[in-house]
Amino acid sequence: MRFDLQAGLLQPGQRAHRERIQLTGMYSLERKVVIVTGASEGIGAELANLLRARECQLVLAARDEAKLRTAGGEDACIVAGDLTREDARARVIEAALERFGRIDVLINNAGRGLYGAVSKAPVEEARALFELNFFAPLHLAQLAGPALRASRGVIVNVSSIAGQISLPWMPIYSATKFALASLSSSQRAEMRRDGVRVVSVFPGYVDTAFQAHAAGTPSPPHIVKGRRFAVSAKKCAEAIVAGIEREKRNVVTPRVGWLLIWTNRLFPGLVESKMETG
């Protein structure tokens, strides 16, 4: 065991991780102040577990306070609330600054799905979906912007493979994730001059309660059957953390998703026809 002047006693695994970060020049998450939205379960909860192992100071936001406390442990700053509300978003940023005095990383992970044909989607539900999947990340980044510029921090926007390839069974959801991907590109161009990095994340099928929480019509049978090929929420969270540390612009998980993305870019008609018959 070794003593570090900044961190105190380090376990062997922590020491190896720190030395690897120092040797490669990667971004270190150790003891950073990290906000994670949608942290009560699934990818968000797994992110909290991984970040706790890096001794991050966590600010966790979602609706379910009890689940947030389970995910964050006794030291996390818990902010329970509805992120479709502007006042709830403001409370997240205020709580982080009041408790820790800075913000290093903002992970916009909260979101939900909406199944059903685009021609039949209720406008009210479409607006509500955009409020959570797009406007919440936009507003949180605006509110956290001054603190992130001061810390030369990181914004992580969790989009979806549906933000690269439109899914006909989830067209409004795809639209929100395309919008978030576009927002990320614009944020990256604007904020890089201030030393703020922006990471776009495009998960494929992840084994979470996403389908259970999605609104609209029931999931198509072929989508339900595809669950057996899903990547775990833990694997997805590991890819996100690795993307932050390795200073990546885009994270696609599982990596095979890149094949689908490039096939769509090169042969969009072929992918569209396969989606229609899927």
DANOR-V668738 format. One record per residue. N is the residue number from 1. SS is DSSP state (H for helix, E for strand, - for the rest). NEAR is the number of other ideal C-beta (glycine too) atoms within 8 Angstrom. Layout:
BEGIN
N:SS:NEAR
N:SS:NEAR
END
This chain:
BEGIN
1:-:6
2:E:6
3:E:7
4:E:10
5:-:4
6:-:4
7:-:11
8:E:6
9:E:8
10:E:12
11:-:7
12:H:7
13:H:6
14:H:10
15:H:11
16:H:8
17:H:10
18:H:13
19:H:8
20:H:9
21:H:12
22:H:8
23:H:6
24:H:6
25:-:4
26:-:9
27:-:10
28:-:9
29:-:12
30:-:11
31:-:7
32:-:12
33:E:13
34:E:14
35:E:16
36:E:15
37:E:15
38:-:14
39:-:16
40:-:12
41:-:10
42:H:11
43:H:15
44:H:18
45:H:14
46:H:13
47:H:15
48:H:15
49:H:11
50:H:11
51:H:13
52:H:12
53:H:6
54:-:12
55:-:8
56:-:13
57:E:11
58:E:14
59:E:17
60:E:17
61:E:16
62:E:15
63:-:6
64:-:9
65:H:7
66:H:6
67:H:11
68:H:17
69:H:10
70:H:7
71:H:15
72:H:14
73:-:7
74:-:3
75:-:6
76:-:14
77:E:12
78:E:9
79:E:12
80:E:9
81:-:10
82:-:6
83:-:15
84:-:9
85:-:8
86:H:6
87:H:6
88:H:13
89:H:13
90:H:9
91:H:10
92:H:17
93:H:14
94:H:8
95:H:11
96:H:15
97:H:11
98:H:5
99:H:9
100:H:10
101:-:4
102:-:9
103:-:16
104:-:10
105:E:15
106:E:14
107:E:13
108:E:14
109:-:13
110:-:11
111:-:10
112:-:10
113:-:12
114:E:14
115:E:13
116:E:10
117:-:6
118:-:7
119:-:4
120:-:6
121:-:13
122:-:6
123:H:6
124:H:6
125:H:12
126:H:11
127:H:8
128:H:9
129:H:14
130:H:12
131:H:10
132:H:13
133:H:14
134:H:12
135:H:9
136:H:15
137:H:12
138:H:9
139:H:10
140:H:16
141:H:13
142:H:7
143:H:10
144:H:14
145:H:10
146:H:6
147:H:13
148:H:17
149:H:12
150:H:7
151:H:10
152:-:8
153:-:14
154:E:13
155:E:17
156:E:15
157:E:15
158:E:13
159:-:13
160:-:11
161:H:12
162:H:13
163:H:11
164:-:11
165:-:11
166:-:9
167:-:10
168:-:7
169:-:9
170:E:12
171:H:12
172:H:13
173:H:16
174:H:14
175:H:10
176:H:13
177:H:13
178:H:12
179:H:11
180:H:15
181:H:14
182:H:8
183:H:12
184:H:14
185:H:9
186:H:8
187:H:13
188:H:11
189:H:7
190:H:7
191:H:14
192:H:10
193:H:5
194:H:7
195:-:7
196:-:14
197:E:12
198:E:14
199:E:16
200:E:12
201:E:14
202:E:16
203:E:14
204:-:13
205:-:9
206:E:13
207:E:8
208:-:8
209:-:7
210:H:10
211:H:9
212:H:5
213:H:7
214:-:13
215:E:8
216:E:9
217:-:4
218:-:4
219:-:9
220:-:8
221:H:6
222:H:7
223:H:10
224:H:9
225:H:7
226:H:9
227:H:9
228:H:5
229:H:5
230:-:10
231:E:11
232:E:8
233:H:12
234:H:8
235:H:10
236:H:14
237:H:13
238:H:10
239:H:11
240:H:17
241:H:13
242:H:10
243:H:13
244:H:14
245:H:11
246:-:8
247:-:7
248:-:9
249:-:6
250:E:9
251:E:12
252:E:12
253:E:14
254:-:8
255:-:6
256:-:7
257:H:13
258:H:8
259:H:7
260:H:13
261:H:13
262:H:8
263:H:10
264:H:11
265:H:6
266:H:6
267:-:7
268:H:8
269:H:6
270:H:8
271:H:12
272:H:8
273:H:8
274:H:8
275:H:11
276:H:7
277:H:5
278:-:5
END
